[in-house]
Amino acid sequence: MRLARYLAHCGVASRRAAERLIAEGRVTVGGESVTDPARDVDASSGVAFDGRDVLPEPRETWMLNKPLNVTSTASEPGRRRAVTDLVASERRLYPVGRLDADSTGLILLTNDGELANLLTHPRYGVAKGYRATLRRKIGEPELDRLRGGVTLDDGPTAPAEVRRTGERQIEITIREGRNRQVRRMLERVGNEVVALERVRFGPLALGGLEPGRARQLARSELKRLWKDAGR
């Protein structure tokens, strides 16, 4: 198995993040630093990350309803809590994608790097649905602009699925994962998001999971996630 994939399989990081860790010289094989992510390794190769042995562990994937002011990181060096602090697991979990500290709702955490890569890579276009409360009323012309895609400072967005649920409330589904994308899209059409909650990730809905609570996904839910990502 290639080194980057092995690190992802063992829950160290997603495959793309693992490639960066390898390039930074933080991974050794048999006591020697390795910078080639394609190096063939297995459990007997003596792989270590930052001096700690890396061995396969059982895979887990959790759904969390992230509260406000909790960061979407594996650890938070500041005063705010990290999403991993809210999941009762001994595994080395990390969040799948990001959800801003000032946003709430559904976020997935896993130690399955291959699954994380499939769910976040733009190529697979996994849908993410949000409920947004806006500063001002929004009309059909603005909704139509969002549906057709808008141009941001980092390029045009793909078309979004949007429906109005109130004078200042919408539901929007995107298939990209740019930084603060929904907020920037609304700013582009002359509005502002004052509250944002992710309610869907691929085939999974937040449902009645309370803020701050997490649950491990069932096997049937994992199968649906893999299928939604095209596997």
PEQUINOR-V414064 format. One record per residue. N is the residue number from 1. RES is the residue in one letter. PHI is phi in degrees with one decimal (none if undefined). NEAR is the number of other C-alpha atoms within 8 Angstrom. D_LAST is the distance of its C-alpha to the last C-alpha in whole Angstrom. Layout:
# PEQUINOR-V414064
N/RES/PHI/NEAR/D_LAST
N/RES/PHI/NEAR/D_LAST
This chain:
# PEQUINOR-V414064
1/M/none/8/19
2/R/-65.6/10/20
3/L/-57.7/12/22
4/A/-62.1/13/20
5/R/-68.0/12/17
6/Y/-61.2/11/19
7/L/-61.1/15/21
8/A/-66.1/16/17
9/H/-61.9/12/16
10/C/-87.7/13/20
11/G/86.3/18/20
12/V/-73.8/12/22
13/A/-170.7/12/20
14/S/-65.4/14/17
15/R/-62.4/13/17
16/R/-65.1/9/19
17/A/-66.1/8/21
18/A/-63.0/14/22
19/E/-61.8/10/22
20/R/-68.0/8/25
21/L/-62.6/10/26
22/I/-65.1/14/27
23/A/-62.3/10/29
24/E/-78.6/7/31
25/G/79.3/10/32
26/R/-92.8/10/31
27/V/-118.1/14/29
28/T/-122.1/14/31
29/V/-129.4/11/31
30/G/62.0/7/34
31/G/86.3/8/36
32/E/-113.0/6/35
33/S/-64.7/9/34
34/V/-127.9/10/31
35/T/-116.2/9/29
36/D/-98.9/8/27
37/P/-68.2/11/23
38/A/-92.8/7/22
39/R/-58.2/8/25
40/D/-76.4/7/24
41/V/-142.6/11/24
42/D/-148.0/7/24
43/A/-64.2/8/25
44/S/-95.2/5/29
45/S/-83.6/8/29
46/G/74.6/11/31
47/V/-75.8/14/28
48/A/-138.7/12/30
49/F/-122.6/10/29
50/D/50.5/6/32
51/G/85.2/7/34
52/R/-102.3/6/32
53/D/-60.7/8/30
54/V/-114.3/11/26
55/L/-128.8/7/25
56/P/-59.1/8/22
57/E/-135.2/7/22
58/P/-55.9/4/20
59/R/-82.6/8/17
60/E/-137.9/11/18
61/T/-136.1/12/17
62/W/-121.4/12/19
63/M/-108.8/12/20
64/L/-125.5/18/24
65/N/-93.5/15/26
66/K/-73.4/13/27
67/P/-78.7/10/31
68/L/-63.5/8/33
69/N/62.5/9/34
70/V/-111.3/12/31
71/T/-89.6/12/30
72/S/-89.8/12/26
73/T/-131.2/11/27
74/A/-76.4/10/26
75/S/-153.7/8/30
76/E/-126.1/10/33
77/P/-74.3/4/36
78/G/-89.6/4/38
79/R/-84.9/5/39
80/R/-79.3/8/36
81/R/-75.3/9/34
82/A/-104.3/13/30
83/V/-59.6/15/27
84/T/-66.3/12/27
85/D/-70.5/8/30
86/L/-101.7/10/29
87/V/-114.9/11/27
88/A/-84.7/5/28
89/S/-138.7/5/26
90/E/-90.9/4/28
91/R/-77.7/8/24
92/R/-85.3/8/24
93/L/-84.8/12/22
94/Y/-142.1/12/21
95/P/-71.1/14/20
96/V/-90.8/11/17
97/G/73.5/9/19
98/R/-131.6/8/22
99/L/-140.0/9/25
100/D/-54.7/9/28
101/A/-59.6/10/31
102/D/-92.6/9/33
103/S/-115.9/13/30
104/T/-126.5/14/28
105/G/111.1/13/26
106/L/-72.7/15/22
107/I/-137.3/15/21
108/L/-100.9/10/18
109/L/-128.6/13/19
110/T/-153.5/16/17
111/N/-114.0/17/18
112/D/-100.2/14/14
113/G/-63.7/17/14
114/E/-66.4/11/11
115/L/-63.2/8/10
116/A/-59.5/12/13
117/N/-64.4/11/12
118/L/-63.6/10/9
119/L/-76.7/11/11
120/T/-109.5/11/14
121/H/-71.5/8/13
122/P/-56.7/9/15
123/R/-58.9/4/13
124/Y/-91.8/10/10
125/G/55.7/10/13
126/V/-70.1/13/12
127/A/-75.1/11/15
128/K/-132.6/12/18
129/G/-107.8/12/21
130/Y/-132.1/12/25
131/R/-107.3/12/28
132/A/-123.6/13/31
133/T/-102.8/11/34
134/L/-108.4/13/36
135/R/-69.0/9/40
136/R/-129.4/7/41
137/K/-60.4/7/41
138/I/-126.1/10/38
139/G/-109.2/6/39
140/E/-61.8/6/37
141/P/-58.6/6/37
142/E/-68.1/9/36
143/L/-62.6/11/33
144/D/-64.0/8/32
145/R/-64.4/10/32
146/L/-64.2/15/29
147/R/-63.9/10/28
148/G/-89.7/9/28
149/G/93.2/11/27
150/V/-123.6/12/30
151/T/-97.6/9/31
152/L/-103.5/10/31
153/D/-67.9/4/33
154/D/-107.0/5/29
155/G/112.8/6/29
156/P/-71.1/8/28
157/T/-89.5/9/25
158/A/-73.7/10/23
159/P/-56.5/10/24
160/A/-113.6/12/24
161/E/-92.8/9/24
162/V/-137.1/11/27
163/R/-143.1/8/29
164/R/-86.2/8/33
165/T/-114.4/8/33
166/G/-172.8/6/37
167/E/-60.0/7/39
168/R/-124.5/11/38
169/Q/-125.3/11/34
170/I/-137.1/12/31
171/E/-115.1/12/27
172/I/-133.3/12/25
173/T/-120.9/11/22
174/I/-123.1/12/20
175/R/-123.0/11/17
176/E/-122.7/10/19
177/G/-142.0/9/20
178/R/-73.9/5/23
179/N/-60.5/4/26
180/R/49.4/7/28
181/Q/-63.5/8/26
182/V/-61.0/6/27
183/R/-61.3/9/31
184/R/-69.8/9/31
185/M/-64.2/11/30
186/L/-68.1/12/33
187/E/-62.2/10/35
188/R/-63.9/10/35
189/V/-97.5/9/36
190/G/88.5/6/39
191/N/-130.0/11/38
192/E/-149.2/10/37
193/V/-83.4/12/34
194/V/-106.7/8/36
195/A/-152.6/9/34
196/L/-137.0/12/30
197/E/-129.0/11/28
198/R/-81.8/15/24
199/V/-115.4/13/23
200/R/-149.9/13/19
201/F/-135.9/13/16
202/G/59.0/9/13
203/P/-84.0/8/14
204/L/-97.0/8/16
205/A/-111.3/8/20
206/L/-62.7/11/23
207/G/61.6/5/25
208/G/-95.8/4/28
209/L/-64.6/9/27
210/E/-76.7/6/30
211/P/-55.4/9/31
212/G/86.5/9/30
213/R/-101.0/11/29
214/A/-134.9/11/25
215/R/-145.0/8/23
216/Q/-78.7/8/21
217/L/-71.5/10/18
218/A/-76.5/6/17
219/R/-58.7/6/15
220/S/-64.3/6/14
221/E/-69.3/9/14
222/L/-63.8/10/11
223/K/-60.7/8/9
224/R/-67.1/9/9
225/L/-63.1/11/9
226/W/-60.8/11/5
227/K/-65.6/8/5
228/D/-65.7/10/7
229/A/-87.0/11/6
230/G/89.9/6/4
231/R/-116.5/5/0
